[in-house]
Structures are given as C-alpha cells and as structure tokens.
Amino acid sequence: QVQLVESGGRSVQPGGSLRLSCAASGSTVSSAALGWFRQAPGKDRVFAAGISWSGISTGYSDSAKGRFTISRDNAKNTVYLQMNNLKPEDTAVYYCAAVWSVGGSSWTDLVHRSQDALDAWGLGTLVTVSS
C-alpha cells in the first residue's frame, strides 16, 4: 500500500513563494493521477491542482490558476506544487492524494470522484501566509 508524505509547508509573507513536495513510498505512483487539495481553517477540503499519470495534462482550481504549478517526477515517485504570489487566503493544510483508474488515470478523476473514493492521502502540511 502506498504512503504519501507531504513536506515544504511553512509560514511565508504575502507575495512569497513555496514549493511543496509529496513523496510516495511502498509502491510506485507512476500510473496514478496525483493531486493537491487544501483545507483552510473552518472550511471543507477542496481540490487545488492535479496532474495526470502521463504528466502531460494538468488542472487547477480557479483560485490556483496562474499562480500554482503542479509537476511530477516519476523517477523520484514525487509530486510537487510550486506556489507563487501567495495570499493570506492560501493559508491551509495542503494534502496530497493519488488515484488509479483503469485505462489511464486523469487528473479529472481527482475532481469527479468523492474524496473518500481516492486511493491514498497524505497527512498534510501547513502553509501559513501572513505578514
């Protein structure tokens, strides 16, 4: 069974940048769609960014589009989230998730399936954006 471990979260000032990493162990995730979700204080966990198994196709929430970039390195079994121009409303716990689908795992599977139906989750890493 795959384990996902996020890292890179910390406190940063508005306008700053961070790169989050999610390393998988126990199994390869090269055929999985991988994504980042986030949960702000007092709110539900929501989709932020996803990348298909091939790495060719990506998708973002409206709030992440233009500022966040998701990428993956299958040789390292790792997915990344580069976050630029961070805003206080980006403050949240960021979770990594993986999903496998027959016929090719698309980032859209992360959005279309319920979160309970995703195959693996990390424990999260906290990002705080504050001056």
KEGU-546701 format. One line per 5 residues: their letters; for each residue x, y, z of N, C-alpha, C, O. Coordinates in nm, 2 decimals, padded with zeros to 4 digits. Example, Ala and Ser with C-alpha at 12.3 -4.5 7.8 and 13.67 -1.06 7.14 Angstrom:
BEGIN
AS	01.32/-00.57/00.78/01.23/-00.45/00.78/01.32/-00.33/00.78/01.42/-00.33/00.85; 01.28/-00.22/00.71/01.37/-00.11/00.71/01.29/00.00/00.79/01.34/00.11/00.80
//
This chain:
BEGIN
QVQLV	00.08/-00.12/00.00/00.00/00.00/00.00/00.09/00.12/00.00/00.19/00.13/00.07; 00.05/00.22/-00.08/00.13/00.34/-00.09/00.11/00.43/00.02/00.00/00.45/00.07; 00.22/00.50/00.07/00.21/00.60/00.17/00.26/00.73/00.10/00.35/00.73/00.03; 00.19/00.84/00.14/00.22/00.97/00.08/00.26/01.06/00.20/00.19/01.07/00.30; 00.37/01.13/00.18/00.42/01.22/00.28/00.45/01.36/00.22/00.54/01.37/00.14
ESGGR	00.38/01.46/00.27/00.40/01.59/00.22/00.51/01.67/00.30/00.53/01.63/00.42; 00.57/01.76/00.24/00.67/01.85/00.31/00.67/01.98/00.24/00.63/02.00/00.13; 00.74/02.08/00.31/00.76/02.21/00.25/00.67/02.32/00.30/00.69/02.43/00.27; 00.57/02.28/00.38/00.49/02.39/00.43/00.56/02.47/00.54/00.63/02.41/00.62; 00.53/02.59/00.54/00.58/02.68/00.65/00.51/02.82/00.64/00.42/02.83/00.56
SVQPG	00.55/02.91/00.72/00.50/03.04/00.72/00.57/03.13/00.62/00.69/03.12/00.60; 00.50/03.21/00.54/00.55/03.29/00.44/00.47/03.42/00.43/00.35/03.42/00.47; 00.54/03.53/00.39/00.47/03.65/00.37/00.39/03.66/00.24/00.42/03.59/00.15; 00.28/03.74/00.24/00.21/03.76/00.12/00.30/03.80/00.00/00.39/03.88/00.02; 00.28/03.74/-00.11/00.36/03.77/-00.23/00.48/03.67/-00.24/00.54/03.67/-00.34
GSLRL	00.50/03.59/-00.14/00.61/03.50/-00.14/00.58/03.37/-00.22/00.47/03.35/-00.27; 00.67/03.28/-00.22/00.66/03.15/-00.29/00.70/03.04/-00.20/00.78/03.05/-00.11; 00.64/02.92/-00.23/00.67/02.80/-00.17/00.67/02.68/-00.27/00.59/02.69/-00.36; 00.74/02.58/-00.24/00.73/02.46/-00.32/00.70/02.34/-00.22/00.78/02.31/-00.14; 00.59/02.28/-00.24/00.55/02.17/-00.16/00.59/02.04/-00.24/00.59/02.03/-00.36
SCAAS	00.63/01.94/-00.16/00.66/01.81/-00.22/00.58/01.70/-00.15/00.54/01.71/-00.04; 00.55/01.60/-00.23/00.48/01.48/-00.18/00.55/01.36/-00.23/00.55/01.33/-00.35; 00.61/01.29/-00.14/00.69/01.17/-00.17/00.61/01.04/-00.14/00.55/01.03/-00.04; 00.60/00.95/-00.24/00.53/00.83/-00.22/00.63/00.72/-00.19/00.74/00.71/-00.24; 00.59/00.62/-00.11/00.67/00.51/-00.07/00.58/00.39/-00.06/00.45/00.40/-00.05
GSTVS	00.63/00.27/-00.07/00.56/00.15/-00.06/00.51/00.09/-00.19/00.48/-00.03/-00.21; 00.50/00.18/-00.29/00.45/00.14/-00.42/00.48/00.26/-00.52/00.48/00.38/-00.48; 00.50/00.23/-00.65/00.51/00.33/-00.74/00.38/00.40/-00.77/00.28/00.34/-00.77; 00.39/00.53/-00.80/00.27/00.61/-00.83/00.28/00.66/-00.98/00.20/00.75/-01.02; 00.36/00.60/-01.05/00.38/00.64/-01.19/00.26/00.63/-01.28/00.24/00.70/-01.38
SAALG	00.17/00.54/-01.24/00.04/00.52/-01.32/-00.08/00.59/-01.26/-00.19/00.58/-01.30; -00.05/00.66/-01.15/-00.16/00.73/-01.08/-00.17/00.87/-01.12/-00.07/00.94/-01.15; -00.29/00.93/-01.11/-00.31/01.07/-01.11/-00.28/01.12/-00.97/-00.32/01.06/-00.87; -00.21/01.23/-00.96/-00.18/01.29/-00.84/-00.23/01.43/-00.82/-00.24/01.50/-00.92; -00.26/01.47/-00.70/-00.32/01.60/-00.68/-00.29/01.66/-00.55/-00.25/01.59/-00.45
WFRQA	-00.32/01.78/-00.54/-00.32/01.86/-00.41/-00.45/01.91/-00.38/-00.52/01.97/-00.46; -00.49/01.89/-00.26/-00.61/01.95/-00.20/-00.57/02.04/-00.09/-00.46/02.03/-00.04; -00.66/02.13/-00.05/-00.63/02.21/00.07/-00.75/02.24/00.15/-00.86/02.24/00.11; -00.72/02.25/00.28/-00.83/02.28/00.38/-00.80/02.40/00.46/-00.71/02.39/00.54; -00.87/02.51/00.44/-00.85/02.63/00.52/-00.92/02.61/00.65/-01.01/02.53/00.67
PGKDR	-00.88/02.69/00.75/-00.94/02.68/00.88/-01.09/02.70/00.88/-01.14/02.80/00.82; -01.16/02.60/00.93/-01.31/02.61/00.94/-01.38/02.58/00.81/-01.50/02.60/00.80; -01.31/02.54/00.71/-01.37/02.51/00.58/-01.35/02.36/00.54/-01.27/02.29/00.59; -01.42/02.32/00.43/-01.40/02.19/00.38/-01.27/02.18/00.30/-01.22/02.28/00.25; -01.23/02.06/00.28/-01.11/02.03/00.20/-01.15/02.04/00.05/-01.26/01.98/00.01
VFAAG	-01.07/02.11/-00.03/-01.11/02.13/-00.17/-00.99/02.10/-00.26/-00.88/02.11/-00.22; -01.02/02.07/-00.38/-00.92/02.05/-00.49/-00.85/02.18/-00.52/-00.91/02.28/-00.53; -00.71/02.16/-00.53/-00.63/02.28/-00.58/-00.57/02.26/-00.71/-00.57/02.34/-00.80; -00.51/02.14/-00.73/-00.43/02.11/-00.85/-00.42/01.96/-00.87/-00.42/01.88/-00.78; -00.41/01.92/-01.00/-00.40/01.78/-01.03/-00.32/01.76/-01.15/-00.31/01.84/-01.24
ISWSG	-00.26/01.64/-01.16/-00.17/01.60/-01.28/-00.20/01.46/-01.32/-00.21/01.37/-01.23; -00.22/01.44/-01.45/-00.25/01.30/-01.49/-00.13/01.21/-01.49/-00.02/01.26/-01.47; -00.15/01.08/-01.50/-00.04/00.99/-01.49/00.08/01.02/-01.58/00.19/01.00/-01.55; 00.05/01.07/-01.70/00.15/01.09/-01.80/00.23/01.22/-01.77/00.34/01.24/-01.83; 00.17/01.31/-01.69/00.23/01.44/-01.66/00.20/01.54/-01.77/00.24/01.66/-01.75
ISTGY	00.13/01.50/-01.87/00.10/01.59/-01.98/-00.02/01.69/-01.95/-00.01/01.80/-01.99; -00.11/01.63/-01.88/-00.24/01.71/-01.86/-00.24/01.75/-01.71/-00.22/01.67/-01.62; -00.28/01.88/-01.69/-00.29/01.93/-01.55/-00.42/02.01/-01.54/-00.48/02.05/-01.64; -00.46/02.03/-01.42/-00.58/02.11/-01.39/-00.57/02.18/-01.26/-00.50/02.14/-01.17; -00.64/02.30/-01.25/-00.63/02.38/-01.13/-00.76/02.44/-01.10/-00.85/02.45/-01.18
SDSAK	-00.78/02.47/-00.97/-00.89/02.54/-00.92/-00.88/02.68/-00.97/-00.77/02.73/-01.01; -00.99/02.75/-00.97/-00.98/02.89/-01.02/-00.89/02.98/-00.93/-00.82/03.06/-00.98; -00.89/02.95/-00.80/-00.80/03.03/-00.71/-00.65/02.99/-00.73/-00.57/03.08/-00.70; -00.62/02.88/-00.78/-00.48/02.84/-00.80/-00.43/02.87/-00.94/-00.31/02.88/-00.96; -00.52/02.88/-01.04/-00.48/02.90/-01.18/-00.40/03.03/-01.19/-00.43/03.13/-01.14
GRFTI	-00.29/03.01/-01.26/-00.20/03.13/-01.29/-00.10/03.15/-01.18/00.00/03.23/-01.20; -00.11/03.09/-01.06/-00.02/03.11/-00.95/00.05/02.98/-00.91/00.16/02.98/-00.86; -00.02/02.87/-00.92/00.03/02.74/-00.88/00.07/02.66/-01.00/00.00/02.67/-01.10; 00.17/02.58/-00.98/00.21/02.48/-01.09/00.24/02.35/-01.03/00.32/02.33/-00.94; 00.17/02.25/-01.08/00.19/02.11/-01.03/00.28/02.04/-01.13/00.27/02.06/-01.25
SRDNA	00.37/01.95/-01.08/00.46/01.88/-01.16/00.49/01.74/-01.09/00.46/01.73/-00.97; 00.54/01.65/-01.17/00.57/01.52/-01.11/00.71/01.47/-01.16/00.75/01.50/-01.27; 00.77/01.39/-01.08/00.90/01.33/-01.12/00.88/01.18/-01.08/00.89/01.14/-00.97; 00.84/01.10/-01.18/00.81/00.96/-01.16/00.94/00.88/-01.11/00.93/00.78/-01.04; 01.05/00.93/-01.16/01.18/00.86/-01.11/01.20/00.87/-00.96/01.25/00.79/-00.90
KNTVY	01.15/00.98/-00.91/01.16/01.01/-00.76/01.03/00.97/-00.69/01.02/00.99/-00.57; 00.93/00.93/-00.76/00.80/00.90/-00.70/00.74/01.01/-00.62/00.69/01.00/-00.51; 00.75/01.13/-00.68/00.72/01.26/-00.61/00.64/01.35/-00.70/00.66/01.36/-00.82; 00.55/01.42/-00.63/00.47/01.53/-00.70/00.50/01.66/-00.62/00.52/01.66/-00.50; 00.50/01.77/-00.70/00.54/01.90/-00.64/00.42/02.00/-00.67/00.34/01.98/-00.76
LQMNN	00.42/02.10/-00.58/00.33/02.21/-00.61/00.41/02.34/-00.58/00.44/02.37/-00.47; 00.43/02.41/-00.69/00.50/02.54/-00.68/00.39/02.64/-00.67/00.30/02.65/-00.75; 00.40/02.72/-00.56/00.30/02.82/-00.53/00.37/02.96/-00.53/00.46/02.98/-00.45; 00.32/03.05/-00.62/00.38/03.18/-00.63/00.27/03.29/-00.59/00.15/03.26/-00.59; 00.32/03.41/-00.56/00.23/03.52/-00.53/00.13/03.47/-00.42/00.01/03.49/-00.44
LKPED	00.17/03.42/-00.32/00.08/03.36/-00.22/00.01/03.47/-00.15/00.05/03.58/-00.12; -00.12/03.44/-00.11/-00.21/03.53/-00.05/-00.25/03.48/00.09/-00.25/03.36/00.11; -00.30/03.56/00.17/-00.35/03.51/00.31/-00.45/03.41/00.29/-00.46/03.32/00.37; -00.54/03.42/00.19/-00.64/03.32/00.17/-00.59/03.18/00.12/-00.66/03.08/00.11; -00.46/03.17/00.09/-00.40/03.04/00.06/-00.36/02.97/00.19/-00.32/02.85/00.18
TAVYY	-00.37/03.03/00.30/-00.35/02.96/00.43/-00.43/02.84/00.45/-00.56/02.85/00.44; -00.37/02.72/00.46/-00.45/02.60/00.47/-00.35/02.48/00.50/-00.23/02.50/00.49; -00.41/02.37/00.53/-00.33/02.25/00.53/-00.34/02.19/00.39/-00.45/02.18/00.34; -00.23/02.16/00.33/-00.23/02.10/00.20/-00.20/01.95/00.20/-00.11/01.90/00.26; -00.29/01.88/00.13/-00.29/01.74/00.13/-00.26/01.69/-00.01/-00.30/01.74/-00.11
CAAVW	-00.18/01.58/-00.02/-00.15/01.51/-00.14/-00.24/01.39/-00.16/-00.27/01.33/-00.05; -00.29/01.36/-00.28/-00.38/01.25/-00.30/-00.34/01.18/-00.43/-00.28/01.24/-00.52; -00.37/01.05/-00.43/-00.34/00.97/-00.55/-00.47/00.89/-00.59/-00.54/00.84/-00.50; -00.49/00.87/-00.72/-00.60/00.78/-00.76/-00.55/00.71/-00.89/-00.49/00.76/-00.97; -00.59/00.58/-00.89/-00.56/00.49/-01.01/-00.70/00.46/-01.08/-00.80/00.43/-01.01
SVGGS	-00.69/00.47/-01.21/-00.81/00.44/-01.29/-00.77/00.35/-01.40/-00.66/00.36/-01.46; -00.86/00.26/-01.44/-00.84/00.17/-01.55/-00.84/00.25/-01.68/-00.93/00.33/-01.70; -00.74/00.22/-01.76/-00.74/00.29/-01.89/-00.66/00.42/-01.89/-00.66/00.49/-01.99; -00.60/00.45/-01.77/-00.53/00.58/-01.77/-00.58/00.67/-01.66/-00.70/00.70/-01.67; -00.50/00.72/-01.57/-00.55/00.80/-01.46/-00.54/00.94/-01.50/-00.43/00.99/-01.52
SWTDL	-00.65/01.01/-01.50/-00.66/01.15/-01.53/-00.67/01.24/-01.41/-00.73/01.19/-01.31; -00.62/01.36/-01.41/-00.64/01.45/-01.30/-00.79/01.47/-01.27/-00.83/01.50/-01.16; -00.87/01.46/-01.38/-01.01/01.49/-01.36/-01.08/01.38/-01.26/-01.18/01.41/-01.20; -01.01/01.27/-01.25/-01.06/01.17/-01.16/-01.06/01.22/-01.01/-01.14/01.18/-00.93; -00.96/01.30/-00.99/-00.95/01.36/-00.85/-01.07/01.45/-00.82/-01.10/01.47/-00.70
VHRSQ	-01.12/01.51/-00.92/-01.24/01.60/-00.90/-01.37/01.53/-00.91/-01.46/01.56/-00.83; -01.38/01.44/-01.00/-01.51/01.37/-01.03/-01.55/01.27/-00.92/-01.66/01.24/-00.89; -01.44/01.21/-00.86/-01.47/01.11/-00.75/-01.49/01.18/-00.62/-01.43/01.29/-00.60; -01.56/01.12/-00.53/-01.57/01.18/-00.40/-01.43/01.16/-00.33/-01.36/01.07/-00.37; -01.40/01.25/-00.24/-01.27/01.24/-00.18/-01.25/01.10/-00.10/-01.14/01.05/-00.10
DALDA	-01.36/01.05/-00.05/-01.35/00.92/00.02/-01.31/00.81/-00.08/-01.26/00.70/-00.04; -01.33/00.83/-00.21/-01.30/00.73/-00.31/-01.16/00.73/-00.36/-01.13/00.65/-00.44; -01.09/00.83/-00.33/-00.95/00.84/-00.37/-00.87/00.73/-00.30/-00.90/00.69/-00.19; -00.76/00.69/-00.37/-00.69/00.57/-00.32/-00.59/00.60/-00.21/-00.56/00.51/-00.13; -00.53/00.71/-00.20/-00.43/00.74/-00.10/-00.43/00.89/-00.07/-00.45/00.97/-00.15
WGLGT	-00.40/00.92/00.06/-00.39/01.05/00.11/-00.27/01.06/00.20/-00.23/00.97/00.27; -00.21/01.18/00.19/-00.11/01.21/00.29/-00.17/01.28/00.41/-00.29/01.30/00.42; -00.09/01.31/00.51/-00.14/01.36/00.64/-00.14/01.52/00.63/-00.20/01.58/00.72; -00.08/01.58/00.53/-00.09/01.72/00.52/00.03/01.80/00.56/00.11/01.75/00.65; 00.05/01.92/00.51/00.15/02.01/00.55/00.09/02.15/00.56/00.01/02.19/00.47
LVTVS	00.12/02.22/00.66/00.06/02.35/00.69/00.13/02.46/00.62/00.25/02.48/00.63; 00.05/02.54/00.54/00.10/02.66/00.48/00.03/02.78/00.55/-00.09/02.79/00.55; 00.11/02.88/00.60/00.05/03.00/00.66/00.10/03.12/00.58/00.23/03.14/00.57; 00.01/03.20/00.53/00.05/03.32/00.46/00.01/03.44/00.54/-00.11/03.47/00.56; 00.10/03.51/00.60/00.07/03.62/00.69/00.19/03.72/00.70/00.30/03.68/00.69
S	00.15/03.84/00.71/00.26/03.94/00.73/00.28/03.97/00.88/00.37/04.05/00.92
//
